Amino acid sequence: MIIVDRIESGLAVCEIDGVMADIPLSKISPGVHEGDVLIDTGNGTFYIIDTAKTEQRKADITERFERLKARHKK
């Protein structure tokens, strides 16, 4: 899975299977943000945003955070 960690100096700093790598923004579809999940369309030549996986990942993180907050209120 390719996850955008941050964007800086024309690069998307991504975590790819646990390893950090820089991908030029010119190789990613417009509108990429931190936390987006990317799909490699062919050997690192161009990446598109996987909106379904991005939304699912955000929902999972929100759910985990809410469960953690609920535990601390007890």
N, C-alpha and C positions, 0 to 999 in steps of 0.2 A: 504494500500500500504506500502511496506517495502522499504525504501530508505537508502542506505549507506551514512552516513554523513562523517565518517572518519574511517581510519584504524590505530590502534595503539596496540602495545604489543600483537599481535596474536588475536586481536578482531576486528570485524567490529562493530563500534558504529552506530546503525541504528535508524531511526525514523519509528516507527510503529504506524500508525494512531494517530500521534501527540505526542506519548510517546517515549522517548529514551530508547533503550535496547542494550545490548552487545550480539553479536553472535560470538562464536568462529569461526575463519577462517577455522578450520577443518570441520565445518558443511556447508561450502559454496563452490560451484564449483570453481575451480582454475580460476585466472584471474580477480577477483573482484576488482573494483575500486570505489573511491568516486563518488557518484552520481548515481551509478547503482541501478536499481530497481530489487528486488529479489522476487522469488516465493517460498513459503513454500510448499515443496513436501509432507509434512505429519506431522502435529503436532510438528513442530520445530525440526525435526530430521535431515533434510538436506534442503538446499536452493540452487536454481539455478538462474542464471542471466536471467532476462526477457529482451533480447536484443531489442525487438520491442518497449516495453514501455520505456526503457532507451533512445533509440534514439529519440522517439517522445517527451519525456520530455526535452531532450537537445535542440531539434529543437524549442520547445515552448519557452524555456528560452531565446534562441538566438533571436527569433523573438520579444519577449517583450523588450529585451535590445536594439535592433535596433530601435524599435518604440520610446523608451525613449530617445535615442540619437538624433533621428530626431526631437523630440519636443524641445530639448534644443538648437538646431541649429537655430531655428526660431527666 
